[in-house]
Each structure stands twice: as structure tokens, then as C-alpha cells.
Amino acid sequence: MNTKVYTPSIKREEAMAISKVGQRRQVVIPKEICEDVGLKERDFVEIKESRGFVLIKPKKLVDSDDILIPEEETMIKKGRRN
């Protein structure tokens, strides 16, 4: 049986820590890592599983009222060119 193992490369400057999964599956992300990626208390994150790893990615939520319609995007692009 031939088993492939996926091992991501880790650069020396990347922060690394060990944390414990709590009673309600909570994990504490160390302060240094939060600062490196710009995470603050009450920020949202996307969590997904990939190849046996748990990936946590910072996410910003956008209110639907803050999305530009195509005409507004065109106006902004014109303004940037002038």
C-alpha cells in the first residue's frame, strides 16, 4: 500500500505554536499570530479542512448596502483615470 503524505513547507519566519482544543472545541490563537495576520477580538474567520489540516483564514464581512452597482463602479473607474 502506497500512502502519500502532504506536508506544507514552513518558513523560519512563520509563527508556530501548540494550542489545546477546549471543552467546546475552542482553540486559542496565540497573540503573535493574531497580530501577524491582523486578527482582533470579534473578527470573523473562515475554517475549512483540507487534506487532514484545519485552515483558518481571516474574513471581513461586507454589508450588502456597501456593494457598488455596475454604474457606480464605472463612475469610480472614470474618476481614477482623471
Secondary structure, DSSP 8 states (H G I E B T S, - for coil): -----------TTS--------TTS-----HHHHHHHT--TT-EEEEEEETTEEEEEEE----GGGS--HHHHHHHHHHHH-
